[in-house]
């Protein structure tokens, strides 16, 4: 069943299909047989040998955004300092 997000944005699903899915962990428990260890080692080699298709580019943060973020942080510090403590 496809989630509603992927039905609304099919390009998101297309981008997910080519990604490497984290480190090579095939089961949570330690394999107890020599055969299973060999299978897991071969699977890990296959995953590591496959080149990543999507190249991620980190976009720079605009200066106006960092300036506004800094002003907002400064405002919260000032507001917290200006608050009065009420004693009931």
N, C-alpha and C positions, 0 to 999 in steps of 0.2 A: 504494500500500500504506500503510495507516494504522499508525503506530507503536503499540507496546503501551501507552505512556502515554496516548495518546488513546483507545484502546479501554477502558482502565480508567476514565478520567475524560473523558467526552465533553463536559462543560461547558468544559473547558480548550480544546478545539478550537473550540468555539463562540465563546469569547472571543478566540481568535487571528484569526478570520476578519474581524473588524471593525477590526483595528489597522492603522495606517499603518506600512509596512515601511521605516523608515529614510529617509535622504535620497534624492532622485530621481537614481539612477544606473542607467542602463539597459544600459550596456555598459562594459567596462573600458577599451577603446581609444577614442581620439578619433575621432568620425565624420569621414569624409573627403569626403563629398558634402554639398552644400547641402540637398538633399532630406532626407537622414538627420538633419541638424541641426534642420530644421524639424519633423520628426516627433518627435524627442526633446524639443524645446521645448514642443510641444503636449501631449505625454504628461505632462511635468512640471507644466504648468498645470492639467491635469485632476486630478492627484494632490494638488496644493497646494490646489485649490479645494474638495475634498471635506472635509467637517467630520469631526472625530474623534468617534466615537460613544461610546467608553468614556472616562469622566472618571476619572483616577487621583487617589486621595486618599492622601497620605502619613500613615501611622499614627504617632502619637507613641510613643516608646520609654518603657516604664515605668521609674520611678525605681529600683525594686528591681533591674532588669536592669543599669542603668548602674552601680549600687553594687557588684553582684557582679562585673561586668566589671572595674571598677577594683581591687577586692580581688584578683582573679585576676592582674591585671597586676603588682600590688605583690608578690604571692607569688612570681611567676616571677622578678622582679628579686632578691628576697631569696634564693631558691634558687640562682640563678646566682652570686650573691656568696658563698654558703656552700659551693660546690663546691670540693673539693680537687683540685689538679693532681697527678697521679701521674707520677713520673719513672721510666722503665724503663731 
